[in-house]
Amino acid sequence: MKKLSIIIPVYNEKETIRVILDKIESINLNDIEKEIVIVDDGSTDGTREILRELEGRYKIYFQEKNQGKGAALRRGFNLGTGDIFIVQDADLEYNPAEYPKILAPILNGRADVVYGSRFVGSEAHRILYFWHSLGNKFLTLLSNMSTNLNMTDMETCYKAFSREVIDKIAPTLKSSRFGFEPEITAKVAKNNFRIYEVGISYAGRTYREGKKINCWDGLKAIFSIIYFSFFD
């Protein structure tokens, strides 16, 4: 039996945290054991209180203060004990029902890393911000130029890794915020791991609904792409 470590960074998601956990629990992965690792990144909206009620049910770590998604994921990778790891945001933009097709290339022995792309395939996508979409595609293009990969969605949440990849790369991660995405992509490329993409659905949020990433994060991502591709 293989174990899947589902790493969930959480920051101020009191409205969705129980829902996403219920969705993860409802998935049947046949003979794959699910390990849910939640890292609360200093939430102040009541999320921590909800998670304290669930401490006996999941593996939960509370950061003393808000440090960013990358810092939460570094902690989560350290706590996970699975054969495969997948990143899951605590909002409802990404559907855990798609785990089987994301994991398939790793389980079949074809891939070491799988990215779930919002920009390929025929799955349903919510129509939202043009400039966000353009920004994502620009960052992916810049990342591809730096890594010599041909990805369509470097900034996606859904990234799955074999244990070998986590053991090799996780101890070297430095980014504390959204620089995690370009950093881990650059390091996966440098280590010549086998990378696959699969098309996924996407139910994006508006800022009123809780979306957190902004233009400043995009500018920092450009710096991260250049730094981790050429200087780290």
C-alpha positions in Angstrom: 0.0 0.0 0.0 1.3 3.5 -0.9 0.7 6.6 1.2 -0.3 10.0 -0.2 0.7 13.0 1.9 -1.7 15.8 1.2 0.0 19.1 2.3 -2.5 21.9 2.9 -1.2 25.4 3.7 -3.9 27.4 5.4 -4.3 31.1 6.0 -7.7 32.7 7.0 -9.9 30.0 5.4 -12.6 29.5 8.0 -15.4 29.4 5.4 -13.8 26.6 3.4 -11.5 24.5 5.5 -14.1 22.0 6.7 -15.5 21.8 3.1 -12.2 21.0 1.5 -11.3 18.4 4.2 -14.7 16.7 3.6 -14.0 16.7 -0.1 -10.6 15.1 0.4 -12.0 12.5 2.8 -14.7 11.5 0.3 -12.2 10.5 -2.4 -11.7 6.8 -2.9 -8.1 6.2 -3.9 -8.4 2.4 -3.7 -5.3 1.0 -2.0 -3.6 4.4 -1.4 -3.6 5.6 2.2 -4.3 9.3 2.7 -2.3 11.4 5.2 -3.6 14.9 5.6 -1.0 17.4 6.8 -2.4 20.9 7.6 -0.1 23.9 8.3 -1.9 26.9 9.6 0.1 30.0 8.7 -0.9 32.3 11.5 -4.6 32.6 10.7 -6.6 35.3 12.6 -10.1 34.8 11.3 -11.1 31.8 13.4 -9.5 29.1 11.2 -7.1 28.1 14.1 -10.0 27.5 16.4 -11.7 25.2 13.9 -8.4 23.3 13.3 -7.9 22.8 17.1 -11.2 20.9 17.1 -9.7 18.6 14.5 -6.2 18.0 16.0 -6.9 14.4 16.8 -8.1 13.7 13.3 -5.3 15.2 11.1 -1.7 16.1 11.4 -1.8 19.8 12.2 0.9 22.3 12.8 0.4 25.9 13.9 2.9 28.5 12.7 3.5 31.1 15.4 3.0 33.9 12.9 2.2 34.4 9.2 5.2 33.6 7.1 3.8 32.7 3.7 2.7 29.8 1.6 6.3 28.6 0.9 7.1 28.5 4.6 4.0 26.5 5.3 4.8 24.1 2.6 8.3 23.6 3.8 7.0 22.7 7.2 4.4 20.4 5.6 6.9 18.5 3.5 9.0 18.0 6.6 6.0 16.5 8.5 4.7 14.3 5.7 5.6 10.6 5.7 4.1 9.5 2.3 5.4 7.9 -0.8 3.8 10.6 -2.9 3.1 14.3 -1.9 0.5 16.6 -3.3 -0.1 20.3 -2.6 -3.7 21.3 -1.9 -4.9 24.8 -1.2 -7.5 25.3 1.5 -9.9 27.2 -0.7 -12.2 25.5 -3.2 -10.5 26.6 -6.4 -9.1 23.1 -7.0 -11.1 19.8 -6.9 -9.6 16.9 -4.9 -11.7 14.5 -7.0 -9.0 15.0 -9.7 -6.3 13.4 -7.6 -6.4 10.0 -9.4 -5.5 11.5 -12.8 -2.8 13.7 -11.2 -1.2 10.8 -9.4 -1.5 8.3 -12.4 1.8 9.2 -14.1 3.7 8.8 -10.9 1.9 5.5 -9.9 2.5 4.2 -13.5 6.2 4.8 -13.1 6.4 7.4 -15.9 6.8 10.6 -13.9 8.5 11.9 -10.8 6.6 15.2 -10.8 3.1 16.0 -12.1 1.6 19.5 -12.5 -2.1 20.0 -12.8 -2.5 22.6 -15.6 -5.5 25.0 -15.7 -4.7 25.9 -19.3 -4.9 22.5 -21.1 -7.6 19.9 -21.4 -11.4 20.1 -21.5 -12.3 20.4 -17.8 -14.6 23.3 -16.6 -12.9 26.6 -15.8 -14.5 29.6 -14.2 -14.0 32.8 -16.2 -12.4 35.6 -14.1 -9.5 38.1 -14.6 -7.9 38.6 -17.9 -4.8 40.2 -16.5 -4.3 37.4 -13.9 -4.5 34.9 -16.7 -2.0 36.9 -18.8 0.3 37.2 -15.8 0.2 33.5 -15.1 1.1 32.8 -18.8 3.9 35.3 -18.8 5.4 33.9 -15.6 5.2 30.4 -17.1 6.8 31.6 -20.3 9.7 33.2 -18.4 10.1 30.1 -16.3 10.2 27.9 -19.4 12.8 30.1 -21.0 14.9 29.8 -17.8 14.5 26.1 -17.3 14.1 24.8 -20.9 10.8 23.2 -20.0 7.5 23.5 -22.0 5.0 23.8 -19.2 1.6 25.5 -19.6 1.0 26.4 -15.9 4.0 26.8 -13.6 1.9 28.7 -11.0 -0.7 26.0 -10.5 -1.4 24.8 -7.0 -1.7 21.2 -7.9 1.8 19.8 -7.9 2.5 16.1 -7.0 6.0 14.7 -6.2 7.4 11.3 -5.5 9.2 10.8 -2.2 12.5 10.8 -4.0 11.8 14.4 -5.2 10.8 15.6 -1.8 13.8 14.1 -0.1 16.1 15.7 -2.7 14.6 19.1 -3.1 12.5 20.0 0.0 15.6 20.5 2.3 16.9 23.1 -0.2 13.8 25.2 -0.5 14.1 28.9 0.6 11.0 30.8 -0.5 8.6 31.7 2.2 5.8 33.2 0.1 4.6 32.7 -3.5 8.2 32.3 -4.8 7.7 28.7 -3.9 6.2 27.9 -7.3 9.1 29.2 -9.5 11.7 27.9 -7.0 10.5 24.3 -6.9 10.0 24.3 -10.7 13.6 25.5 -11.3 15.0 22.9 -8.9 12.9 20.1 -10.4 14.3 21.1 -13.8 17.9 21.3 -12.6 17.7 17.8 -11.1 16.3 16.3 -14.4 13.3 14.8 -12.8 10.6 13.4 -15.2 7.8 16.0 -15.3 4.2 15.5 -16.6 1.2 17.8 -16.9 -2.4 16.9 -16.8 -5.4 19.1 -17.5 -7.5 20.0 -14.4 -10.6 22.1 -13.7 -10.4 25.4 -12.0 -13.0 27.3 -9.9 -11.1 30.5 -9.3 -12.1 33.0 -6.6 -12.5 36.8 -6.8 -10.8 39.0 -4.2 -14.2 39.5 -2.5 -14.3 35.7 -2.1 -10.9 35.6 -0.6 -8.3 35.5 -3.3 -4.9 36.7 -1.9 -2.3 36.8 -4.6 -1.6 40.3 -6.1 0.6 42.2 -8.6 3.4 42.6 -6.1 3.6 38.8 -5.7 3.9 38.6 -9.5 6.8 41.0 -9.5 8.5 38.9 -6.8 7.9 35.8 -8.8 9.9 37.3 -11.7 12.8 37.8 -9.4 12.4 34.2 -8.0 12.4 32.7 -11.5 15.7 34.5 -12.4 17.4 33.9 -9.1 16.6 30.2 -8.7 17.2 29.4 -12.3 20.6 31.0 -12.6 22.1 32.0 -9.2 21.0 29.4 -6.6 
